[in-house]
Amino acid sequence: MAAKLAEPNQLKYSTASKRVRHPFVVKALGGRGRQLGAHWEWLYPLMLIEFRRLRRAGVNMSNQLVAEMGVVFIEDSEHHFFNARLAVNGKPFTSLLTPRRIRDFLERNNIVYRCHKGKKQVNEEKQMEINRAVARHLGCLKRPFQDGSPDPEHQYNMDESHFVIDLDDGNPLDFVDSNPRLYAWTRCR
């Protein structure tokens, strides 16, 4: 069924050459075209939820990481039908996560590569200053533990906290309408 110019929701464009307007339809209405298979309808929302969670946690996402995330969802699935044993047209479900399929997932959810704002690479002097500040801070934390002065009931596992120093200037994946990240350096006192 061809799209018609008379449809009110249809995207229409026109060109003008020699003062003659030529209207034409460029894109079909939303919902038309190839439909996703049931296995993709199951996987895409899970991947989107995990993508949002990891993005909020500060993980720089890439196409490869998104693909690996999808494979892990399939392999760890306890769903009675959508799991690693599923074969679509004779191919295992995990082998269907091709770069083209990942691109489709990203386009459907308005996820694009985004450059970091500002220069994030630091010179050697600044790197040494950061290393000294971290070493001094860790030394300050270590001394009371050597004395045995902190109350063991007020201590918690150090694995639950960590330092994050982001010096990467790569291109992470992010949503189209997201605000640019604000990077702030805090000083250890």
DASULUR-V347553 format. One record per residue. PHI is phi in radians with two decimals (NA if undefined). OMEGA is omega in whole degrees, -180 to 180 (NA if undefined). Layout:
# DASULUR-V347553
((PHI/OMEGA) (PHI/OMEGA))
This chain:
# DASULUR-V347553
((NA/-178) (-1.44/176) (-1.27/-178) (-1.97/178) (-1.20/-177) (-1.32/-179) (-1.17/-176) (-1.21/-177) (-1.54/-176) (-1.30/176) (-1.32/-177) (-2.19/176) (-2.35/177) (-2.55/176) (-2.10/178) (-2.21/174) (-2.32/-177) (0.97/177) (1.10/176) (-2.05/-179) (-1.57/179) (-2.12/178) (-1.33/177) (-2.68/-180) (-1.75/-177) (-1.78/-172) (-2.29/178) (-1.28/176) (-1.08/177) (-1.07/-178) (1.64/176) (-1.60/-180) (1.70/-177) (-1.17/178) (-1.57/176) (-1.26/174) (-1.24/-178) (-1.07/180) (-1.18/177) (-1.34/176) (-1.07/178) (-1.36/-172) (-1.38/-174) (-0.99/179) (-1.09/177) (-1.11/180) (-1.14/180) (-1.16/178) (-1.09/180) (-1.17/177) (-1.05/179) (-1.10/-179) (-1.11/-180) (-1.19/179) (-1.13/178) (-1.16/179) (-1.37/177) (1.65/180) (-1.37/175) (-1.37/-175) (-1.55/175) (-2.35/179) (-1.04/-179) (-1.11/179) (-1.16/177) (-1.12/179) (-1.12/179) (-1.11/177) (-1.08/178) (-1.12/179) (-1.10/179) (-1.11/178) (-1.04/-178) (-1.19/-177) (-1.20/-179) (-1.58/-175) (-1.18/174) (-1.81/178) (-1.11/-176) (-1.22/-177) (-2.10/-177) (-1.56/180) (-2.60/-175) (-1.15/-180) (-1.41/-179) (-1.19/175) (-2.13/179) (-1.95/-177) (0.94/178) (1.43/-180) (-1.91/177) (-1.09/-178) (-0.99/-177) (-1.15/-179) (-1.33/180) (-1.42/179) (-1.42/-179) (-1.56/175) (-0.98/178) (-1.14/179) (-1.17/178) (-1.14/176) (-1.05/178) (-1.08/178) (-1.05/-178) (-1.15/-180) (-1.17/-179) (-1.14/-178) (-1.89/178) (0.95/178) (-1.89/-177) (-2.32/171) (-1.26/-178) (-2.33/177) (-1.40/175) (-1.17/175) (-1.46/177) (1.44/-179) (-1.51/-177) (-1.82/179) (-1.18/-179) (-1.94/179) (-1.36/-174) (-1.13/179) (-1.10/180) (-1.14/178) (-1.08/178) (-1.13/178) (-1.08/178) (-1.11/-180) (-1.07/179) (-1.13/-180) (-1.12/179) (-1.16/179) (-1.10/179) (-1.11/-179) (-1.12/179) (-1.16/176) (-1.12/178) (-1.10/179) (-1.26/-174) (-1.32/-174) (-0.99/180) (-1.09/179) (-1.23/178) (-1.21/178) (-1.27/-176) (1.42/-177) (-1.30/-179) (-1.24/178) (-1.27/-178) (-1.03/-180) (-1.28/-180) (-1.69/180) (-1.68/174) (-2.37/-176) (-1.12/-179) (-1.19/178) (-1.16/-179) (-1.38/177) (-2.21/-178) (-2.76/177) (-1.73/176) (-2.16/175) (-2.07/-174) (-1.68/178) (-1.96/-176) (-1.42/176) (-2.05/179) (-1.27/-180) (-1.80/178) (-1.47/174) (-1.49/179) (-2.73/179) (-1.27/-176) (-1.07/-172) (-1.63/-177) (-1.33/178) (-1.34/177) (-1.13/179) (-1.21/174) (-1.88/-179) (-1.83/-179) (-2.18/175) (-1.68/178) (-1.92/-179) (-1.69/176) (-1.45/-179) (-1.94/NA))
